[in-house]
Amino acid sequence: MEGRLPWVAATNAFGMGVDKSDIRLVVHCELPGSLEAYYQEVGRAGRDGSPADCILLFSDGDRRLQEFFIEGANPSRETIEAVYSFLFSVGENPIFRTLVELEARFQAAGLSPSRNPLAFRSSVAILERAGALERLDHFENLAEVTALRVPWPSNPHPDRASVLRALHGALEKVFARVGDEPAQLCLERWAEDLERSEDSIRRGLAQLADAGWIRYVPPFRGRAIRLPAAQQPLEQSGLDFEALRQRRLRDEARLQEVVRFARSRACRRDGILRYFGEDVPAGGCGRCDVCAEANRGAARNSRPLDADEVVVVQKVLSGVARARGRCGRGRVIGMLRGSKSQDVAEAGLDRLSTYGVLRSKSREELQTLLELLEDAGCIALRGEKYPCVVITERGVRVLKGMEGLELPLSPVRKAARTERPARGRRSSEDHTSELNCDEGLFERLRTLRRRIAEELRVPAYRVFNDRTLRAMARELPQAKEELLGIPGVGKVTLERFGSRFLEVLRDPAGASEGS
């Protein structure tokens, strides 16, 4: 708030918790759950009236995280009923156990119809709101004491140990009533009656337990669950399963709206105004990415493709056609680049003739090309929840060479190269396009990366990303100084991992592997 920090990483609470007028940039690294949330969060930018930028990083796979939250917050009827029956089976009432412990027992018993880890807590919250159970406040939790010396002896504590002496006398009255049975105490009330602080009462009981006078169980730190006297059908408690189903449908509809907004090629401002039922001025906002792209004019004019570009486009269209509308853009790109991911293999894309035909192209290049082909009407997305890529009639004509195509592609500078570039250095052209590399060496580098990631228990990309590994496999650095010249290799990663990767790079054929 004082302006000493240039940026902050925040949860979605940012939308309600930050009231700073001069924020110039808001970046969403994950898809928000609704347009309401998105509008609230980007509304933190530029509140002083000066220009500000809002960026939403989006891919079709992002919706899975929000679907995970929706599923966890809206458990099925079967899950709610299973949780309710389980709580009665615990054999305590109230249940002085944390939700973490209860959930672990529930999962271990194999009682959960849902694999979503949020479903248990959501079910408890739903049951509480419906009045099917009660969550006790912390002050209602009681301590438990049991006498270990029967009959209870006379008070042995000196006057200077005033708390222990007072507790011993009070416990004498309790045990005279309950004998050797456990007794429950409200420490707050005891503190008032004995005119001592609650902390001193806690410490005194712990001291008596350590000395072997009593068995002491401190009050439960969480919120205990109190169940009704008998289990009854949940409908009788007022739980409306139809209302819960409708709430889930509303959550899914809100998510679909924000996905549609992210995919849209129409003015972003207009899309938000329409969603909230506002009047939409003509002509667009002129500032969002869609309007700015339309206003760039000649710089983005479509142009005829050269022979090499036509071949690339036809390979992409051929891959889409052979996928037969079974997958989204991400899997199609993985198939064209020869990805060995489980998703590509499960869809059978690694068995197609177009598998790996565009290994030399980066994921970003193919993503851009697919978007341009969609805008040109050569491919389309079918399906709302999990859109799949299909080839259109125009795409078929372009694929067969029956129709020409113009796209706003940036021309690729093609220069003859007669000698290999120095190790550890990359031209500006190399930065925009991944070149061919030794695929066998690349896979060995990936294997090493996976091994290191498992040792450190971190995601693989935290070691090096694929582009950095491809650059290594292409440039073949042999010394630390050369390895440091590879994009993505810094001084810290060089120090931590450099020697192990150089061992593989100095033996590109893998002759010494396993020795």
Secondary structure, DSSP 8 states (H G I E B T S, - for coil): --S-SS-----TTHHHH---TT--EEEESS--SSHHHHHHHHTTTTTTSS--EEEE---GGGHHHHHHHHHHHS--HHHHHHHHHHHHHT--SSB-S-HHHHHHHHHHTT--S---TTHHHHHHHHHHHTTSSEE--GGG--EEEEESSSS-------TT-HHHHHHHHHHHHHHHHHTTS-EEE-HHHHHHHHTS-HHHHHHHHHHHHHTTSEEEE---SS--EE--SS---GGGGT--HHHHHHHHHHHHHHHHHHHHHHH--S-HHHHHHHHTT----TT--S-SHHHHHHHTGGGG--EE--HHHHHHHHHHHHHHHHHTT-S-HHHHHHHHTT---HHHHHTTGGGSTTTTTTTTS-HHHHHHHHHHHHHTTSEEEE-SSS-EEEE-HHHHHHHTTSS--EE-----------S---TT---HHHHHS-----HHHHHHHHHHHHHHHHHHTS-GGGT--HHHHHHHHHH---SHHHHHTSTT--HHHHHHHHHHHHHHHTSTT-TTTT-
